[in-house]
Amino acid sequence: MRLHLIRHGQTDWNAIRRIQGQTDSSLNELGRQQARQLAAILDHYEFDQVYCSSSLRTRQTAEQLFSHRQLPVTYLDTLREIDLGPWEGLLYAEIEQSDPNRFDHFFNAPHLFQLEGAENYRQLQHRATTAIEEIRRKHSGEEIAVVSHGALIKSLLNHLEGKPLAQLWDPPLMHNCSHTIIEFNQDGSSEILKTL
């Protein structure tokens, strides 16, 4: 199976560095443009199925990417972004001032990040890998697109590469509408073919 992991396009909250997590926000004009540009690239692939986070920004991205095709789309809560609970809606700059230790853990020591009322990265990674494993079991030999979120995609790649959670934010960066292709082999192994 080949899996195409796609991050959603830019939102106004991305642009001003407001924490989204599982809170809904809409694509802005740049985000819609990013999705249209990626759609032209994805036209070279024959997809069998699209899976999409149930968040508004991913649903809007998937619509821009695939609305001209007759493709089945399944929306899953398990593909949503990390749940950041009490931080959602705040600016990163506000958290850096009010909670500098957790802010530092969030970006520089993800294996240590803990926030009451929120997911940690280990929980996110478990959710991501479980969701993708279920998709992989259902679609052996197929070409599958998954539209999701930056931290979820990074946590999955971190797991597939066998890296410690402390290295979650190592390059490459998952920019808005990033596109990563993973090939899963019959023996269960996987290979990251490219990240754009």
Phi, psi and omega in degrees: 000139171252129183246128178253111179265123185234127174275149179297162176287172184293143171245167176299327179293322173301314187298324182259006178061047172264137187286122182265305185056235181262007175283139182282139170213156187262153171298142170267184184297320177298319179298320177293322178295317177301318181293320178295321178295318178292326180303322180296324177289317183291343178298344179281354183248144177260095182278146175265331186200149174241132170248143186216138169305148180281000179291151183301315185294329177282322177297319177294322178295313180299323179297317178295323185284322194233004186296337180276001179245156174265077183242138174290134179238127177246127181261128184233131173295332183291347178262007180288165181292167176306135179278112183255017168042245187291346178278339188295134182094346178270158175279146176302324179298325178293318180293321179300326178281315189274335185216063189298327180293312179293323176301315179295318178297319182304316185262330189244343178217065188301335179292343181259353186292124175219133177215122181300133180085008181227163171283151166262175184291330178294319177295318177299314182298319178297316179299316181295312183292325177295316180297316182289324178297321178295318177298316181299319180297325183280341192229045178303131176078007184253169178254114189237135174255138176233120179257117187215219193227159186302307183293322179296315180297315179299320181294324178292314179298320178304316179294313183295329179276355179069027181270152174293153182301333179300338182260018184307317186268012173300153178304154009274156176286139175268084180289168179299131184064028170298155185223113180242132179249128179239134175253124176261127181269164183297334180278005178093349178283165181219157179221130175277113186280318177193156174229123179242000000 
